[in-house]
Amino acid sequence: MPDDPIEKAREAIHDRAELPGMSLMEHLTELRSRLIHSVVALLICFAIAYIFHEKLFGIITFPIDSLHYELNYTHPTDPLNLYLKTSLYGGAIIAAPYILYQLWLFISPGMYQNEKKYVIPFMAATITLFFGGAWFGYHWVLPSALKILIGDFGHRFHPIITLEDYNNFFLSIIFGLGITFELPIVIFFLAIFGIVDGKFLIRHARYAILIIFVIAAIICPLPDALSMTLFASPMLVLYALSIVVAFVVAPKKKELTAGK
């Protein structure tokens, strides 16, 4: 089937296997090198973030503090664990540009020469989209969810919210939306490897819209259709952006041949 993404993926792998590149052992050595560089960068940034762990903790707890709810803990090590986790996530965010660059260095040997020009747009878009999703979650989704779930549905009860429960809830929303906003980046790679294109995304838009509204219904703390639509709107815009990205970067046989 010409429109089958799986078949297109097989063709893309077959085409790129013919590119002059490294042997299996060289790939494994390169992967090891990139992982070591990334881990070292993460550890350094973790140490830097731990210096400011109190401020980072204040940023994380601001949404619930502003609603005047108190956080509790059930084990003596919970506060320390939370500070360590906060510093680790903060360090990962600081190190993200360098880690993304290491990722690009690892996958670039399997790309055509004319595709490697996307390294700067790729890194800039990845970071911007993630922080855009995290900002949307932090300023809109998380406060609304806390207000509705605790203040409205739970107003008859006394909330006992632990540090671990709140931290997990915070991360699920912030990182969940941050990753969701990476949809154009996923489409970027699928398109650049020839697995999907703009026409494919347009033909299957109705299925994508359905999936987006299902996701919006899950993450939206409000039960009405208007609120769910508001939550789905950014993802619909991202899907439309993904279509544009697919048309821009979709490989053309002549260009790819010239770029080998």
C-alpha positions as CSV (number, residue, x, y, z in Angstrom):
1,M,0.0,0.0,0.0
2,P,1.6,3.3,-1.0
3,D,0.0,5.2,1.9
4,D,1.1,2.7,4.5
5,P,3.4,4.4,7.1
6,I,5.0,1.0,8.1
7,E,5.9,0.3,4.5
8,K,7.3,3.8,4.1
9,A,9.3,3.3,7.3
10,R,10.8,0.2,5.8
11,E,11.7,2.0,2.6
12,A,13.3,4.8,4.6
13,I,15.4,2.4,6.6
14,H,16.4,0.6,3.4
15,D,17.4,3.8,1.6
16,R,19.4,5.1,4.5
17,A,21.2,1.8,5.1
18,E,22.9,2.5,1.7
19,L,24.3,5.8,3.0
20,P,28.1,5.7,3.7
21,G,28.4,5.6,7.4
22,M,29.7,3.7,10.4
23,S,29.8,0.0,11.2
24,L,27.7,-1.5,14.0
25,M,30.6,-1.4,16.4
26,E,31.3,2.2,15.5
27,H,27.6,3.1,16.1
28,L,27.8,1.4,19.5
29,T,31.0,3.3,20.3
30,E,29.4,6.6,19.2
31,L,26.3,5.8,21.3
32,R,28.4,5.2,24.3
33,S,30.3,8.4,23.8
34,R,27.1,10.5,23.5
35,L,25.6,8.9,26.6
36,I,28.7,9.6,28.7
37,H,28.7,13.2,27.5
38,S,25.0,13.5,28.3
39,V,25.3,11.9,31.8
40,V,28.2,14.1,32.7
41,A,26.4,17.2,31.6
42,L,23.3,16.1,33.6
43,L,25.3,15.5,36.8
44,I,27.0,18.9,36.5
45,C,23.7,20.7,35.9
46,F,22.1,18.7,38.8
47,A,24.8,20.0,41.1
48,I,24.1,23.6,39.9
49,A,20.4,23.1,40.3
50,Y,20.8,21.8,43.9
51,I,22.4,25.0,44.9
52,F,19.1,26.7,44.1
53,H,16.8,23.8,45.3
54,E,14.9,26.1,47.7
55,K,13.9,28.5,44.9
56,L,13.1,25.6,42.5
57,F,10.9,24.1,45.2
58,G,9.2,27.5,45.6
59,I,8.4,27.6,41.9
60,I,6.9,24.1,42.0
61,T,4.7,24.7,45.1
62,F,3.6,28.2,44.1
63,P,0.3,27.0,42.4
64,I,-0.8,25.1,45.5
65,D,0.6,27.7,48.0
66,S,-1.4,30.4,46.2
67,L,-4.6,28.4,47.0
68,H,-3.5,28.2,50.7
69,Y,-3.3,24.4,50.9
70,E,-0.6,22.9,53.1
71,L,1.6,20.0,51.9
72,N,2.4,17.1,54.2
73,Y,4.8,14.3,54.3
74,T,4.6,10.8,55.8
75,H,8.3,9.7,55.9
76,P,11.3,11.6,57.4
77,T,13.2,11.4,54.1
78,D,10.4,12.8,51.9
79,P,11.6,16.4,52.0
80,L,15.1,15.4,51.1
81,N,13.9,13.2,48.3
82,L,11.8,16.0,47.0
83,Y,14.7,18.4,46.9
84,L,16.8,15.8,45.1
85,K,14.1,15.2,42.5
86,T,13.5,18.9,42.1
87,S,17.2,19.4,41.5
88,L,17.4,16.5,39.1
89,Y,14.5,17.8,37.0
90,G,15.9,21.3,37.1
91,G,19.3,20.0,36.0
92,A,17.8,18.0,33.2
93,I,16.1,21.2,31.9
94,I,19.4,23.1,32.1
95,A,21.3,20.3,30.3
96,A,18.5,19.7,27.7
97,P,20.1,21.8,24.9
98,Y,23.5,20.0,25.2
99,I,21.8,16.6,25.5
100,L,19.7,17.4,22.4
101,Y,22.9,18.3,20.6
102,Q,24.4,15.0,21.5
103,L,21.3,13.2,20.2
104,W,21.6,15.1,16.9
105,L,25.3,14.2,16.6
106,F,24.3,10.5,17.1
107,I,21.6,10.5,14.4
108,S,23.2,12.8,11.9
109,P,25.3,10.1,10.2
110,G,22.0,8.5,9.1
111,M,20.8,11.7,7.4
112,Y,21.5,13.2,4.0
113,Q,23.7,16.2,3.8
114,N,20.9,18.6,2.9
115,E,18.9,17.4,6.0
116,K,21.7,18.4,8.5
117,K,20.9,22.1,8.0
118,Y,17.9,21.6,10.3
119,V,20.1,21.2,13.5
120,I,19.6,24.7,14.8
121,P,15.9,24.9,13.9
122,F,15.4,21.5,15.5
123,M,17.0,22.4,18.8
124,A,15.3,25.8,19.0
125,A,11.9,24.4,18.1
126,T,12.2,21.4,20.5
127,I,13.1,23.7,23.5
128,T,10.6,26.3,22.7
129,L,7.7,23.9,22.2
130,F,8.5,22.0,25.4
131,F,8.7,25.2,27.5
132,G,5.5,26.4,25.7
133,G,3.7,23.2,26.8
134,A,5.1,23.5,30.4
135,W,4.1,27.1,30.6
136,F,0.6,26.3,29.5
137,G,0.4,23.5,32.1
138,Y,1.9,25.6,34.9
139,H,-0.2,28.8,34.4
140,W,-3.5,27.3,33.2
141,V,-3.9,23.5,33.6
142,L,-2.4,23.0,37.1
143,P,-4.0,25.9,38.9
144,S,-7.4,25.1,37.3
145,A,-7.0,21.4,38.2
146,L,-6.2,22.1,41.8
147,K,-9.0,24.6,42.2
148,I,-11.6,22.3,40.7
149,L,-10.5,19.0,42.2
150,I,-9.7,20.2,45.7
151,G,-11.6,23.5,46.0
152,D,-14.8,22.5,44.3
153,F,-15.2,18.7,44.3
154,G,-13.4,18.3,47.6
155,H,-14.7,21.3,49.4
156,R,-16.7,19.1,51.9
157,F,-13.5,17.3,53.0
158,H,-10.2,18.1,54.6
159,P,-7.4,17.7,52.0
160,I,-4.2,15.9,53.2
161,I,-1.9,16.4,50.2
162,T,1.6,14.8,50.6
163,L,4.7,16.1,49.0
164,E,5.1,13.0,46.9
165,D,1.5,13.1,45.6
166,Y,1.7,16.8,44.7
167,N,5.1,16.3,43.0
168,N,3.8,13.4,40.9
169,F,0.7,15.4,40.0
170,F,2.8,18.4,39.1
171,L,5.2,16.5,36.9
172,S,2.4,14.5,35.1
173,I,0.8,17.8,34.0
174,I,4.0,19.9,33.3
175,F,6.0,17.2,31.5
176,G,2.9,15.6,30.0
177,L,2.0,18.8,28.2
178,G,5.6,19.7,27.5
179,I,6.0,16.3,25.7
180,T,2.5,16.7,24.0
181,F,3.7,20.0,22.5
182,E,6.6,18.2,20.8
183,L,4.1,16.9,18.2
184,P,5.6,19.0,15.4
185,I,9.1,17.6,16.2
186,V,7.8,14.1,15.9
187,I,6.2,14.9,12.6
188,F,9.5,16.6,11.6
189,F,11.4,13.3,11.9
190,L,8.6,11.2,10.4
191,A,8.5,13.6,7.4
192,I,12.2,14.0,6.9
193,F,12.5,10.2,6.8
194,G,9.7,10.0,4.3
195,I,7.3,8.0,6.6
196,V,4.5,10.7,6.5
197,D,3.9,13.8,4.4
198,G,1.6,16.8,4.5
199,K,-1.0,15.1,2.3
200,F,-1.1,12.0,4.6
201,L,-1.7,14.3,7.6
202,I,-4.5,16.2,5.9
203,R,-6.2,12.9,4.8
204,H,-6.1,11.6,8.3
205,A,-6.9,14.9,10.0
206,R,-10.3,13.7,11.3
207,Y,-8.7,10.9,13.2
208,A,-6.1,13.2,14.6
209,I,-8.8,15.7,15.8
210,L,-10.6,12.9,17.5
211,I,-7.5,11.8,19.3
212,I,-6.7,15.4,20.3
213,F,-10.2,15.8,21.9
214,V,-9.9,12.5,23.7
215,I,-6.5,13.7,25.2
216,A,-8.1,17.1,26.0
217,A,-11.0,15.4,27.8
218,I,-8.5,13.5,29.9
219,I,-6.3,16.4,31.0
220,C,-9.0,19.0,31.3
221,P,-10.1,19.4,34.9
222,L,-13.4,21.1,33.9
223,P,-16.4,18.9,32.8
224,D,-17.9,21.3,30.2
225,A,-17.4,21.1,26.4
226,L,-16.2,24.7,26.1
227,S,-13.3,24.1,28.6
228,M,-12.3,20.9,26.8
229,T,-12.3,22.8,23.5
230,L,-10.0,25.5,25.0
231,F,-7.6,22.8,26.1
232,A,-7.7,21.1,22.7
233,S,-7.1,24.4,20.8
234,P,-3.3,24.5,21.3
235,M,-3.0,20.9,20.2
236,L,-5.1,21.6,17.1
237,V,-2.8,24.5,16.2
238,L,0.2,22.2,16.7
239,Y,-1.3,19.6,14.4
240,A,-1.8,22.3,11.8
241,L,1.8,23.4,12.3
242,S,2.9,19.8,11.9
243,I,1.2,19.7,8.5
244,V,3.2,22.8,7.4
245,V,6.4,21.2,8.8
246,A,5.7,18.0,6.9
247,F,5.3,19.9,3.6
248,V,8.5,21.9,4.2
249,V,10.9,19.1,5.2
250,A,9.4,16.2,3.2
251,P,12.3,14.7,1.2
252,K,12.2,14.8,-2.5
253,K,14.0,12.0,-4.3
254,K,16.0,14.3,-6.5
255,E,17.2,16.4,-3.6
256,L,18.1,13.4,-1.5
257,T,20.0,11.9,-4.4
258,A,21.9,15.1,-4.8
259,G,22.6,15.3,-1.0
260,K,24.1,11.9,-0.7
